Amino acid sequence: MNPIISEITQRIAQRSKATRQQYLQRIEQQLARGKSRAHLSCGNLAHTVATCCPAQKKTILDFTTINVGIVSAYNDMLSAHAPYLDYPAQIKQVLSELGHSAQVAAGVPAMCDGITQGQEGMDLSLFSRDLIAQATAIGLSHNTFDATLLLGICDKIAPGQLMGALVFGHLPTAFVPSGPMSTGISNKEKVAIRQQYAAGKLGKEALQEMENAAYHSNGTCTFYGTANTNQLVFEAMGLMLPGSAFVPVNSPLRPLLTELVSKQMIKISHNGSDFRPLAKVVDEKSLVNGLVALLASGGSTNHTMHMVAVARAAGFIINWDDFAELSNVVPLLAKVYPNGPADVNEFHQAGGVPLLLKRLAERGLLHLDATPIYGTMQDYFAQPTLVDGKIVYQQVNETADPNVIAPAGCEFSAQGGLKVVDGNLGRGVIKISAVAPEHRKITAPAIVFEDQEDVVKAYKQGQLQQNAVIVVRNSGPAARGMPELHQLMPILGNLMEQGLQVALVTDGRLSGASGKVPSIIHVSPESYKGGPLAYLQSGDMIEIDAEAGILRCLTDLQQRSAVKIDLSADYQLSGRELFSLFRKNVSSAEQGATILYQED
């Protein structure tokens, strides 16, 4: 085992000793009560089975059986979640044939950042994660369940479901993925058309045609953004079946995997032969395995918040220093867009998550004694295949594409995909793996904006034709809910192609889809709460050195007053008035950008 990985894991455990113990005490109290349904009154139970057929009623009222609670993010508008329509019926059928049962415990909101991108709804996106956590816990609070299956994939949805499920950590819990859509047009072509449209060289009809070709069917988007990072990281944490994250949405393997994970819940239930409650699966070792896989794959920057919040839900305290130190010893072993041209389908075909985990294990970077929901961590080095209509797991030993997953002993970069930067402007993160080495250092004057729309206007008016660090402040969680600023990527990409040196610094975010533009995001503390960005003025010289982890202003800011803007009018639009509790209580991005787990 790599000594640095061991040291960081031990440090997390020691730092979290008190909070983890408090969490485990709650779990032990839940376990000590025994089967939850046994404590329900006759009236409670009558409501529980009121809609069931006679056979299911009999099963649920038999306390020797298990009843699986399904928490679904199904809706028929979002490509990643539309496939979940039929999953509950399939799960119920599998369990019924074995003498057990399942019920849909809750439906949770499922926002698509692709739909709200650049729109007012994006300001609610990050808040939805905490809402989903609460909704998941509310569904499970009926206390009629012996295990949990989470049907959720994207962005804030899957982390929120996991946070909520951890409140009921005495229950065995697993994710059931639905898989990516088939590959549409290439990511290179997609970026090129967006940049041409931003430059006024293509019309909206051509842009719409391209977007429709890119996002064209059921399944997750095929780039390696936050949704697919969720899948890879949670598989690495042992929260789903081995090799199941990126099996295509329409593969004949998909229903068989759903069947297998349903049966697995019986095996790992309290009644089963191998009890594995969620609180046992999510420990310091599984969390570090998830962080290592995140860094080795160049995953979404959003997980510098999500993993902090998920860990806290399980009683652990992780921070950006952990990310930074892990990134120094974890190499980049996968190149998936935006870290390279390949999409997640090509990544899966090259060997996928099982091969990535095998490569990490070969380097001593994984805790192989972590407890997954299925088998051992060594079982997670195998991919499911279809043989005579049945799942057969086969070891993956070599990469089918060395340009996508590095061969044994090789790497694409000595350090992981994310980097923490620090200085007198605060702390932020950058997806360094997506940025070419020649663009990782820049010293240029700041051009300061209060809103991304103002950057778009300035670009169209020709006001950005210079080397510059574009600063977009007042976009943090307490200000505007930390919206993603992807409208800026085609614009800044065009400026870079003109030979200009440009970078972005913001307390907003970009998610896993951030590309070649050097972008320091999640800057904490945020400007709206008086962070250093609030003191900046256009013309101040900014130095960025992503490799050395430096973000600083070369101008003395100590004699200035902070700029404070009035956002009250903005919060009368599109549900933002429901956002006030989040704005007032949200923690910083570095602390997970959550309203949950705050000290009284």
Disulfide bonds with the S-S distance in Angstrom:
none
